[in-house]
Amino acid sequence: GPFTALAEFDFINDAKNERRELVAYGELDVLVIRGLNLRGQFEWHDPSRAAAGDSRERVTVGVEFFPLPFSRVSLFYRVQNSVPDKPDENFDQAVGEANLFF
């Protein structure tokens, strides 16, 4: 069908560094017409389950165009939210890519 969904959830237990992390990822792709795809992504990371309020998240939405076989042009808009004490990690970003696969 025209919809593709991906999801992942990871528990990370690093006994050596005494860290317990959680990571989640979700993606939904919609095939509008042949060669044109809409994509939405959500990423979430809690680097320490022991500390409250240290999670980070990122939401991305955009479009992918496949004009020719083995080629892709994409444009995405991303919003990244981090912890309040790291304001440099909170930003919006526009990303454009052109790829040739061989």
DAKAGI-V924028 format. One record per helix or strand. SS is the DSSP state (2 for helix, 1 for strand). FROM is the first residue (numbers start at 1). TO is the last residue. Records with the same first field share a line. If there is no record, write none. Layout:
SS = FROM-TO, FROM-TO
//
This chain:
1 = 3-14, 19-33, 36-46, 55-65, 71-81, 91-100
2 = 87-89
//
